[in-house]
Amino acid sequence: MLNPTGKSILFIDEIHRFNKLQQDALLPFVENGTIILIGATTENPYFEVNKALISRSMVIKLNPLTEENVYTILQNALKRPGGLRRI
């Protein structure tokens, strides 16, 4: 996928399953900006992801939605003409 600047966006789910050599192979492309890497993991990235990749990353922790969050989302979807889509 290309973003508006024309750079490739690479999403890797469960990046912690990549071994050190595989993670090292991504590093030059992240460093020179050829790709924007988005990695998802259920593990602690500070222990499971290559330190060089972590140092060039922004780590964001996503918390699970509560029942109340889901209820609010569904209520808003029912109220809006476009549902969950933004119009």
C-alpha positions as CSV (number, residue, x, y, z in Angstrom):
1,M,0.0,0.0,0.0
2,L,1.3,3.5,-0.8
3,N,0.6,6.5,1.5
4,P,0.1,10.0,0.1
5,T,3.9,10.6,0.0
6,G,4.4,7.5,-2.2
7,K,6.2,5.5,0.4
8,S,5.2,1.9,0.9
9,I,3.5,0.9,4.1
10,L,4.3,-2.6,5.4
11,F,2.1,-4.1,8.1
12,I,3.4,-7.2,9.8
13,D,1.1,-8.9,12.3
14,E,2.8,-10.8,15.1
15,I,6.2,-9.3,14.2
16,H,7.6,-11.0,17.3
17,R,7.5,-14.2,15.4
18,F,10.1,-12.9,12.9
19,N,13.6,-14.1,13.9
20,K,16.5,-11.7,14.4
21,L,17.8,-12.2,10.8
22,Q,14.3,-11.4,9.3
23,Q,14.0,-8.3,11.5
24,D,17.5,-7.2,10.5
25,A,16.5,-7.5,6.9
26,L,13.8,-4.8,7.4
27,L,16.2,-2.3,9.1
28,P,17.9,-0.7,6.0
29,F,14.5,0.0,4.4
30,V,13.1,1.5,7.6
31,E,16.2,3.6,8.0
32,N,16.2,5.0,4.5
33,G,12.5,5.6,4.5
34,T,11.7,3.2,1.7
35,I,9.0,1.6,3.9
36,I,6.9,2.7,6.8
37,L,6.8,-0.3,9.0
38,I,3.8,-1.0,11.2
39,G,4.3,-4.1,13.4
40,A,1.7,-5.6,15.7
41,T,2.5,-7.9,18.6
42,T,0.8,-9.4,21.6
43,E,4.2,-9.7,23.3
44,N,6.3,-7.1,25.0
45,P,8.1,-5.4,22.0
46,Y,11.0,-4.3,24.1
47,F,11.9,-8.0,24.6
48,E,10.7,-9.6,21.4
49,V,11.6,-7.0,18.6
50,N,15.0,-6.2,17.4
51,K,16.5,-3.2,19.5
52,A,17.5,-1.4,16.3
53,L,13.9,-1.5,15.0
54,I,12.5,-0.4,18.4
55,S,14.9,2.5,18.5
56,R,13.5,3.7,15.1
57,S,9.9,3.1,16.1
58,M,7.1,4.7,18.0
59,V,5.6,2.1,20.3
60,I,1.8,2.5,21.0
61,K,0.0,0.3,23.4
62,L,-3.7,-0.4,22.5
63,N,-6.0,-1.4,25.3
64,P,-9.0,-3.6,24.8
65,L,-12.4,-1.9,24.4
66,T,-14.8,-2.1,27.3
67,E,-18.4,-3.2,27.0
68,E,-19.3,0.5,27.4
69,N,-17.0,1.5,24.5
70,V,-18.6,-1.1,22.2
71,Y,-22.1,0.0,23.3
72,T,-21.2,3.7,22.5
73,I,-19.8,2.7,19.1
74,L,-22.9,0.8,18.2
75,Q,-25.2,3.5,19.4
76,N,-23.4,6.1,17.3
77,A,-23.5,3.8,14.3
78,L,-27.3,3.5,14.6
79,K,-27.7,7.3,14.9
80,R,-25.5,8.3,11.9
81,P,-26.8,8.0,8.3
82,G,-23.5,6.3,7.2
83,G,-23.3,3.9,10.2
84,L,-19.7,3.2,11.1
85,R,-18.4,4.9,7.9
86,R,-17.5,8.5,7.9
87,I,-19.5,10.5,5.4
